[in-house]
């Protein structure tokens, strides 16, 4: 557990020291307004983020993601803010149940930083469902959470997490 806190502290320090412009603070996406520094808000944001994959909602991603956003995918490829926006434009309302995709998420909040982690099921049409462990990192700025880093991994977590 100490390793997680150490990693979060280092990542937040890096993000805050070199962060680019954060997502717009005048967001009008209903699922992203009225945010608080609590677990319920972060769960709602995770759900909205996953919904944006299924629906291709570009505005939700623009509101949620920091302009310096970086994601490392399970295959090691890296995606930046621009890649996330482009991929949102190309999605064609995939038939997928979000409740089945993100059944359980754990949230850690430490001051102005938070991490949401768990396992997302990749039950997309035409593919076999696979549980992929992930961690999404957020920073609290301008009275809202902004995702600045995301990581997927192939390594299965311990059974008790």
Backbone as CSV, one residue per row, in Angstrom:
resi,resn,N_x,N_y,N_z,CA_x,CA_y,CA_z,C_x,C_y,C_z
1,UNK,0.820,-1.177,0.000,0.000,0.000,0.000,0.876,1.257,0.000
2,UNK,1.970,1.212,0.751,2.882,2.354,0.790,3.436,2.646,-0.599
3,UNK,3.674,1.598,-1.381,4.192,1.788,-2.736,3.194,2.555,-3.594
4,UNK,1.909,2.272,-3.424,0.878,2.989,-4.185,0.903,4.464,-3.829
5,UNK,0.946,4.780,-2.515,0.976,6.172,-2.086,2.229,6.887,-2.581
6,UNK,3.354,6.206,-2.559,4.599,6.793,-3.047,4.493,7.095,-4.531
7,UNK,3.946,6.140,-5.299,3.799,6.341,-6.737,2.844,7.494,-7.023
8,UNK,1.725,7.558,-6.298,0.753,8.635,-6.503,1.405,9.980,-6.216
9,UNK,2.133,10.074,-5.103,2.782,11.332,-4.738,3.761,11.773,-5.812
10,UNK,4.558,10.842,-6.308,5.535,11.176,-7.348,4.832,11.595,-8.634
11,UNK,3.810,10.862,-9.024,3.090,11.171,-10.258,2.380,12.512,-10.164
12,UNK,1.775,12.797,-9.013,1.083,14.075,-8.836,2.081,15.217,-8.858
13,UNK,3.206,15.035,-8.187,4.237,16.064,-8.204,4.695,16.377,-9.604
14,UNK,4.908,15.345,-10.387,5.302,15.517,-11.775,4.214,16.238,-12.566
15,UNK,2.979,15.828,-12.359,1.867,16.413,-13.106,1.671,17.881,-12.744
16,UNK,1.770,18.191,-11.456,1.545,19.560,-11.028,2.681,20.482,-11.454
17,UNK,3.893,19.965,-11.474,5.024,20.811,-11.828,5.093,21.081,-13.324
18,UNK,4.645,20.126,-14.144,4.755,20.303,-15.587,3.424,20.254,-16.292
19,UNK,2.339,20.360,-15.542,1.018,20.219,-16.132,0.742,21.304,-17.167
20,UNK,0.154,20.890,-18.263,-0.270,21.842,-19.265,-1.633,22.353,-18.847
21,UNK,-2.274,23.094,-19.704,-3.586,23.631,-19.387,-4.557,22.498,-19.105
22,UNK,-5.294,22.615,-18.009,-6.253,21.572,-17.660,-7.489,21.676,-18.521
23,UNK,-8.330,20.676,-18.394,-9.583,20.668,-19.141,-10.378,21.932,-18.817
24,UNK,-11.256,22.312,-19.707,-12.003,23.543,-19.516,-12.832,23.485,-18.241
25,UNK,-12.851,24.599,-17.507,-13.578,24.646,-16.247,-15.042,25.013,-16.439
26,UNK,-15.440,25.372,-17.630,-16.829,25.723,-17.897,-17.569,24.585,-18.591
27,UNK,-17.262,23.376,-18.208,-17.856,22.184,-18.802,-19.371,22.162,-18.590
28,UNK,-20.087,21.813,-19.624,-21.552,21.739,-19.561,-22.068,20.308,-19.729
29,UNK,-21.175,19.335,-19.715,-21.584,17.940,-19.835,-22.255,17.544,-18.514
30,UNK,-23.537,17.174,-18.530,-24.282,16.911,-17.294,-23.615,15.925,-16.336
31,UNK,-23.013,14.873,-16.854,-22.412,13.868,-15.973,-21.118,14.350,-15.316
32,UNK,-20.609,15.499,-15.728,-19.345,15.995,-15.194,-19.470,17.260,-14.348
33,UNK,-20.677,17.793,-14.191,-20.849,19.015,-13.400,-21.040,18.686,-11.923
34,UNK,-20.956,19.730,-11.092,-21.161,19.611,-9.642,-20.262,18.550,-9.021
35,UNK,-18.974,18.722,-9.203,-18.015,17.758,-8.674,-17.617,18.105,-7.238
36,UNK,-17.315,17.071,-6.494,-16.821,17.201,-5.122,-15.550,16.381,-5.006
37,UNK,-14.810,16.630,-3.937,-13.581,15.856,-3.693,-13.956,14.610,-2.889
38,UNK,-14.732,13.715,-3.534,-15.168,12.500,-2.845,-15.202,11.307,-3.796
39,UNK,-15.340,10.124,-3.199,-15.347,8.884,-3.985,-16.517,8.820,-4.953
40,UNK,-17.680,9.270,-4.522,-18.866,9.195,-5.382,-18.659,9.971,-6.681
41,UNK,-18.047,11.140,-6.583,-17.785,11.930,-7.788,-16.815,11.205,-8.709
42,UNK,-15.750,10.648,-8.143,-14.772,9.949,-8.979,-15.374,8.710,-9.634
43,UNK,-16.253,8.009,-8.940,-16.941,6.871,-9.558,-17.815,7.348,-10.719
44,UNK,-18.492,8.459,-10.521,-19.336,9.025,-11.575,-18.489,9.432,-12.782
45,UNK,-17.317,10.022,-12.517,-16.437,10.437,-13.609,-15.879,9.240,-14.370
46,UNK,-15.517,8.181,-13.638,-15.047,6.958,-14.298,-16.136,6.399,-15.214
47,UNK,-17.358,6.391,-14.717,-18.465,5.888,-15.529,-18.664,6.773,-16.764
48,UNK,-18.584,8.094,-16.580,-18.741,9.014,-17.711,-17.622,8.825,-18.728
49,UNK,-16.416,8.582,-18.233,-15.273,8.369,-19.120,-15.490,7.105,-19.952
50,UNK,-15.907,6.029,-19.298,-16.171,4.786,-20.033,-17.351,4.960,-20.988
51,UNK,-18.357,5.712,-20.569,-19.497,5.980,-21.454,-19.045,6.696,-22.716
52,UNK,-18.060,7.589,-22.560,-17.589,8.332,-23.724,-16.956,7.410,-24.763
53,UNK,-16.408,6.260,-24.317,-15.873,5.279,-25.268,-17.002,4.616,-26.046
54,UNK,-18.066,4.306,-25.363,-19.180,3.604,-25.994,-19.973,4.530,-26.912
55,UNK,-20.134,5.789,-26.508,-20.962,6.720,-27.271,-20.185,7.629,-28.215
56,UNK,-18.862,7.684,-28.058,-18.068,8.585,-28.890,-18.220,10.040,-28.476
57,UNK,-18.451,10.299,-27.202,-18.700,11.644,-26.682,-17.391,12.436,-26.549
58,UNK,-17.103,13.255,-27.539,-15.878,14.051,-27.571,-15.894,15.116,-26.481
59,UNK,-17.020,15.766,-26.277,-17.104,16.852,-25.287,-16.823,16.358,-23.874
60,UNK,-17.307,15.177,-23.539,-17.044,14.627,-22.203,-15.545,14.420,-22.005
61,UNK,-14.873,13.914,-23.001,-13.419,13.695,-22.889,-12.673,15.024,-22.791
62,UNK,-13.099,16.016,-23.564,-12.440,17.322,-23.505,-12.594,17.942,-22.114
63,UNK,-13.739,17.741,-21.502,-13.974,18.287,-20.152,-13.173,17.534,-19.094
64,UNK,-13.079,16.249,-19.219,-12.489,15.414,-18.178,-10.970,15.336,-18.235
65,UNK,-10.410,15.313,-19.414,-8.975,15.071,-19.551,-8.151,16.346,-19.515
66,UNK,-7.050,16.284,-18.796,-6.062,17.348,-18.797,-5.454,17.399,-20.192
67,UNK,-5.092,18.581,-20.658,-4.534,18.709,-22.012,-3.197,17.989,-22.141
68,UNK,-2.534,17.701,-21.026,-1.290,16.944,-21.046,-1.500,15.469,-20.774
69,UNK,-2.738,14.995,-20.894,-3.092,13.611,-20.599,-2.209,12.625,-21.360
70,UNK,-1.850,11.540,-20.663,-1.051,10.466,-21.248,-1.612,9.130,-20.772
71,UNK,-1.746,8.187,-21.676,-2.211,6.842,-21.333,-1.238,5.822,-21.899
72,UNK,-0.896,4.841,-21.070,-0.071,3.733,-21.530,-0.985,2.512,-21.600
73,UNK,-1.158,1.993,-22.791,-2.070,0.878,-23.023,-1.423,-0.444,-22.634
74,UNK,-2.239,-1.479,-22.553,-1.772,-2.799,-22.157,-0.679,-3.337,-23.090
75,UNK,-0.698,-2.924,-24.348,0.321,-3.377,-25.294,1.571,-2.495,-25.290
76,UNK,1.599,-1.494,-24.394,2.753,-0.616,-24.272,2.682,0.637,-25.123
77,UNK,1.704,0.722,-26.002,1.549,1.923,-26.826,1.086,3.087,-25.953
78,UNK,1.448,4.288,-26.374,1.081,5.475,-25.618,0.082,6.309,-26.405
79,UNK,-0.890,6.862,-25.668,-1.876,7.755,-26.257,-1.835,9.078,-25.502
80,UNK,-1.981,10.153,-26.230,-2.011,11.483,-25.642,-3.417,12.068,-25.764
81,UNK,-3.600,13.255,-25.251,-4.904,13.918,-25.272,-5.506,13.903,-26.676
82,UNK,-4.728,14.298,-27.660,-5.216,14.377,-29.040,-5.681,13.009,-29.553
83,UNK,-4.966,11.957,-29.156,-5.343,10.599,-29.561,-6.683,10.203,-28.949
84,UNK,-6.882,10.573,-27.694,-8.145,10.268,-27.017,-9.314,10.960,-27.706
85,UNK,-9.122,12.203,-28.086,-10.187,12.949,-28.757,-10.460,12.341,-30.128
86,UNK,-9.411,12.018,-30.858,-9.583,11.406,-32.183,-10.294,10.065,-32.100
87,UNK,-9.938,9.249,-31.107,-10.573,7.941,-30.991,-12.034,8.085,-30.595
88,UNK,-12.374,9.121,-29.861,-13.778,9.345,-29.500,-14.608,9.646,-30.739
89,UNK,-14.015,10.343,-31.685,-14.732,10.688,-32.910,-14.995,9.476,-33.790
90,UNK,-14.195,8.410,-33.632,-14.320,7.257,-34.520,-15.165,6.122,-33.962
91,UNK,-15.642,6.254,-32.744,-16.442,5.198,-32.121,-17.859,5.212,-32.690
92,UNK,-18.408,4.037,-32.920,-19.764,3.931,-33.457,-20.707,3.260,-32.465
93,UNK,-20.960,3.880,-31.347,-21.924,3.392,-30.356,-21.866,1.882,-30.159
94,UNK,-20.732,1.387,-29.736,-20.568,-0.051,-29.496,-21.599,-0.546,-28.492
95,UNK,-22.201,-1.673,-28.781,-23.191,-2.244,-27.874,-22.464,-2.941,-26.731
96,UNK,-22.409,-2.287,-25.591,-21.677,-2.826,-24.452,-22.324,-2.342,-23.170
97,UNK,-22.404,-3.184,-22.180,-22.962,-2.792,-20.900,-21.855,-2.240,-20.014
98,UNK,-21.950,-0.961,-19.661,-20.922,-0.347,-18.822,-20.867,-0.979,-17.447
99,UNK,-22.003,-1.391,-16.920,-22.004,-2.013,-15.601,-21.190,-3.300,-15.603
100,UNK,-21.142,-3.989,-16.728,-20.330,-5.193,-16.835,-18.874,-4.865,-17.136
101,UNK,-18.622,-3.716,-17.763,-17.251,-3.345,-18.122,-16.454,-2.905,-16.897
102,UNK,-17.071,-2.145,-15.976,-16.355,-1.667,-14.796,-17.130,-2.039,-13.528
103,UNK,-17.100,-3.309,-13.168,-17.907,-3.787,-12.050,-17.427,-3.312,-10.678
104,UNK,-16.131,-3.086,-10.508,-15.631,-2.708,-9.200,-14.398,-1.818,-9.347
105,UNK,-14.479,-0.643,-8.757,-13.368,0.307,-8.810,-13.037,0.708,-7.383
106,UNK,-11.753,0.767,-7.096,-11.302,1.287,-5.807,-10.800,2.704,-6.034
107,UNK,-11.003,3.548,-5.031,-10.634,4.952,-5.132,-9.737,5.322,-3.958
108,UNK,-8.640,6.007,-4.245,-7.780,6.583,-3.219,-7.723,8.086,-3.466
109,UNK,-7.985,8.880,-2.429,-7.906,10.339,-2.540,-6.878,10.816,-1.522
110,UNK,-5.982,11.667,-1.988,-4.970,12.247,-1.106,-4.833,13.720,-1.480
111,UNK,-5.485,14.590,-0.720,-5.443,16.020,-1.016,-6.031,16.324,-2.374
112,UNK,-5.197,16.885,-3.256,-5.633,17.271,-4.598,-5.363,16.192,-5.640
113,UNK,-5.041,14.982,-5.185,-4.750,13.885,-6.104,-5.634,12.690,-5.791
114,UNK,-5.934,11.921,-6.811,-6.729,10.710,-6.618,-6.355,9.688,-7.682
115,UNK,-6.585,8.441,-7.335,-6.406,7.370,-8.298,-7.624,6.453,-8.206
116,UNK,-8.129,6.068,-9.360,-9.207,5.085,-9.447,-8.590,3.874,-10.129
117,UNK,-8.727,2.707,-9.502,-8.123,1.525,-10.101,-9.028,0.325,-9.953
118,UNK,-8.845,-0.600,-10.847,-9.663,-1.806,-10.862,-9.354,-2.618,-12.101
119,UNK,-10.368,-3.301,-12.572,-10.213,-4.137,-13.752,-11.396,-3.839,-14.667
120,UNK,-11.085,-3.485,-15.890,-12.144,-3.214,-16.859,-12.271,-4.424,-17.777
121,UNK,-13.495,-4.805,-18.045,-13.749,-5.931,-18.947,-13.850,-5.409,-20.365
122,UNK,-13.125,-6.015,-21.263,-13.114,-5.585,-22.660,-14.145,-6.365,-23.463
123,UNK,-15.382,-6.341,-23.011,-16.433,-7.100,-23.692,-17.039,-6.276,-24.826
124,UNK,-16.227,-6.022,-25.833,-16.686,-5.294,-26.995,-17.156,-6.275,-28.059
125,UNK,-18.033,-5.846,-28.949,-18.551,-6.746,-29.980,-17.440,-7.412,-30.782
126,UNK,-17.575,-8.709,-30.983,-16.637,-9.452,-31.808,-15.343,-9.843,-31.114
127,UNK,-15.249,-9.615,-29.804,-14.031,-9.985,-29.089,-14.382,-10.784,-27.846
128,UNK,-13.413,-11.548,-27.370,-13.592,-12.289,-26.131,-13.361,-11.331,-24.970
129,UNK,-14.190,-11.396,-23.943,-14.059,-10.522,-22.787,-12.809,-10.872,-21.989
130,UNK,-12.006,-9.847,-21.700,-10.781,-10.008,-20.939,-10.744,-8.931,-19.870
131,UNK,-10.396,-9.304,-18.634,-10.260,-8.324,-17.565,-8.887,-7.675,-17.618
132,UNK,-8.848,-6.355,-17.812,-7.589,-5.625,-17.905,-7.459,-4.700,-16.695
133,UNK,-6.448,-4.932,-15.834,-6.220,-4.036,-14.709,-5.820,-2.640,-15.202
134,UNK,-6.328,-1.603,-14.527,-6.033,-0.225,-14.926,-5.910,0.654,-13.686
135,UNK,-5.304,1.806,-13.881,-5.262,2.856,-12.865,-5.380,4.189,-13.590
136,UNK,-6.326,5.026,-13.142,-6.535,6.357,-13.710,-6.205,7.379,-12.629
137,UNK,-5.370,8.347,-12.977,-4.898,9.344,-12.016,-5.538,10.693,-12.303
138,UNK,-5.998,11.347,-11.234,-6.700,12.618,-11.334,-6.036,13.674,-10.458
139,UNK,-6.210,14.934,-10.847,-5.778,16.059,-10.034,-6.969,17.015,-9.923
140,UNK,-7.125,17.636,-8.741,-8.220,18.567,-8.482,-7.732,19.982,-8.806
141,UNK,-8.278,20.590,-9.853,-7.934,21.949,-10.247,-9.182,22.646,-10.752
142,UNK,-9.306,23.909,-10.458,-10.440,24.724,-10.906,-11.763,24.078,-10.509
143,UNK,-11.828,23.582,-9.269,-13.034,22.976,-8.698,-13.549,21.765,-9.470
144,UNK,-12.630,21.014,-10.065,-13.030,19.807,-10.795,-11.852,18.843,-10.863
145,UNK,-12.180,17.560,-11.026,-11.163,16.532,-11.230,-10.805,16.481,-12.701
146,UNK,-9.515,16.311,-12.987,-9.039,16.190,-14.364,-8.112,14.982,-14.441
147,UNK,-8.392,14.090,-15.354,-7.547,12.904,-15.538,-6.286,13.325,-16.283
148,UNK,-5.123,12.973,-15.726,-3.879,13.352,-16.379,-3.025,12.146,-16.762
149,UNK,-3.362,10.954,-16.230,-2.560,9.783,-16.567,-3.415,8.535,-16.395
150,UNK,-3.218,7.577,-17.277,-3.925,6.308,-17.190,-2.962,5.203,-17.593
151,UNK,-3.069,4.075,-16.919,-2.170,2.956,-17.198,-2.952,1.661,-17.174
152,UNK,-2.752,0.846,-18.185,-3.306,-0.498,-18.227,-2.148,-1.477,-18.109
153,UNK,-2.434,-2.673,-17.629,-1.378,-3.660,-17.487,-1.907,-5.048,-17.815
154,UNK,-1.027,-5.943,-18.172,-1.409,-7.334,-18.417,-1.387,-8.140,-17.131
155,UNK,-0.581,-7.708,-16.184,-0.402,-8.469,-14.952,-1.691,-8.471,-14.131
156,UNK,-2.165,-9.635,-13.818,-3.359,-9.769,-12.994,-3.058,-9.367,-11.565
157,UNK,-3.981,-8.635,-10.937,-3.758,-8.243,-9.542,-3.922,-9.414,-8.593
158,UNK,-3.492,-9.209,-7.354,-3.667,-10.239,-6.327,-5.155,-10.471,-6.110
159,UNK,-5.493,-11.677,-5.667,-6.893,-12.053,-5.501,-7.628,-11.183,-4.493
160,UNK,-6.966,-10.690,-3.474,-7.662,-9.944,-2.419,-7.798,-8.452,-2.680
161,UNK,-7.445,-7.967,-3.818,-7.562,-6.535,-4.056,-8.935,-6.210,-4.529
